[in-house]
Amino acid sequence: MQVIGLFVVCVFILNACAVLICTLVERYSSFAGLITFLGFFIVNMVIAWKIALAITEKFLVSDAQKKANEEHMIWVNSLFPARR
């Protein structure tokens, strides 16, 4: 749940920056401003997710949770040898 909250915050911040940039571009061409915003909007989703994951893994996940995840992945990989 924490990662989703961080994702929403990151999307909000990145899209606010995109609006500022696109406002400057729109002074020259409204079509270019729209295309620029759509490009930023799509790319911001990917960037925001990666930032949220990095922050969550670095600061919000305990060592016990990391160890449990590693043990779980070893168990899953033992069940499905084709995944290796």
N, C-alpha and C positions, 0 to 999 in steps of 0.2 A: 504494500500500500504506500510505503514511503517513496518508492521509486516513481509511482504514478504522480504523486504530489510534486516531486522534484521535476518530473517531466512537464507538468502543466506550468510550473513557474518558469522553467527554461523556455518553453514555447512562447509564453507571454513576453518575456524579455526579448527574445530573438525577433519575434514579430513586431514588437514596438520599434526595434532598430530598423527592421525592414520597412516599416511605414515611414520612418524619417528619411531613409535613403530614397524610397520611391516618391516621396513628396518632392524631393529635389529633382529627380528624373522627370517627374510629371510636368515640371515647368517648361520643359523642352518639347515633350510629346506625351499626350495622355495615353496613347496606345503603348508606348515604350514603358510608361510607368506601370500600366496594368501587367504587361508581360514580366517586367522586373519583379513586381510583387508576387506574382504566381510562382516564379522561379524561386524566390526567397522562401515563400510559404512551404513549398515542397521540400526544399533542402533543409529548412529549419526543423522540420519534423525529425529527420534523420539525425541531425546534429544534436538536437535537444535530447533525443533518446540516448545517444552515446554519452553525452555529458551527465545525464541523470544516472545512468548505470555506473559510470566512473566514480561519481560522488558517493553513490550508495555503497559500492564495493570498497571504497577506500575508507570512508568515515562511519558508515552505519552498520556494517556487517561485522560481527564479533569473530574472534578466532575459532570459537567452538562451532559457529555456523559454517565457517569456511571448511573446517575439518569434516563436518557432517556432510557437506555438499560433495567434497572430494570422495568420501567413502561411498556415497550414493552413486556417483558417476562410475566408480570402479565396479559396483554391483550391477549397474545397468549395462555397462560394456561387457561384463561377463555373460549376461543373458543374451546379448545380441553381438556375436563376434563380427558380423559384417560391418558394424559401425566403426571399427578401428581403422 
